[in-house]
């Protein structure tokens, strides 16, 4: 493969030079190899003229009028035609016979047909050619629009490619945020668990204290209730009654003052 | 150079050379060869369009075997139409007014269709001699009639000859009568002549077309 490359590199300039030398020194050598193998000519085709030759009265070429103009002026060719006709008829070189009338009829019909339908037929022929050209033009236009569109699309893709850095940053930020969120959730969970443990301990301690308190209160109440003598009970009830009477009097007095 | 009625139908010779041969090459000379260009001038474009459309229409009813006849039928049509139309010009000779020419075209082509039919599908070709759905007693008579009709088909050529000859003769007669006429009557005769000219143009084209169409019909039966 390497040797092939090197040999090609050596001979490439030679291969490109030889044909140019050939075509320079021996012009048309290529043509000789195709000598008379087909009836078609290999010569380049000359361009068609846009319009046909100019004619006067539809048949007589304009060149004849131009030819005779210097010597005989404008009426020259007409005089020539009239004189020729008269000569032919008078010398009976052409005899008027039935074919003359038939010719006159046929001539009328032909001239009428050409004058009436000529432009339409020409327009039709032009339309046929136009359609051919238009088809090719459509293909070309389609190719051009599709290529222009492809260029625009390519530019858009390039612009998009520039923005990929932003895309990567955004993605990286996303991932970082996800990780952060995850970490925070787990920290939150940990604190919650720890708090639950501590709350349990606290609840346990408060429960202990409350039970001790209740037990002590019950014991004190029991002792107090058992230590109340009947005499103490009577004196306290009498005091209560006298206090109540005093209060009632006070209240009654307040009520009458209010009214 | 006084002309009689039938001068237009005499096969012209010059120093012993039959000029009908030259007259027959005129259509070939008059049609331009399609060039190697992509866009042509109007004449070649129209010619190409006409030939394409005509061949397409002609080959519509024919199956694949008949498509081999495309070049023959189209060229025949162009030949006949050109000969007929050129014959309408004054002082021209129309080769298709000669029975020999027309029979020389019709008989070999018709015979070719018959032989092709007999060789490739003899049963079907013979079957054409009896149309479908005929009542049984009529069969013998009908076969004879159909055979006669088969053998009378070369009347294709006779038809062409008769039509063209009649047309030309009518024009010649009307023009001849017009010659020494008084102006008042001459106008009427001129109208007749004008109408005949129009008819002749139509007939020229139609007869050529009918010739080729009937041939394609015979081909369609047999191929």
Interface residues (C-beta under 8 A of the other chain):
Chain A: X40 X45 X48 X95 X96 X97 X98 X99 X100 X101 X102 X103 X105 X106 X108 X109 X121 X122 X124 X125 X126 X128 X129 X132 X133
Chain B: X1 X2 X3 X35 X36 X37 X38 X39 X40 X41 X42 X43 X45 X46 X49 X88 X89 X90 X91 X171 X172 X175 X176 X178 X179 X190 X193 X194 X197 X198 X201
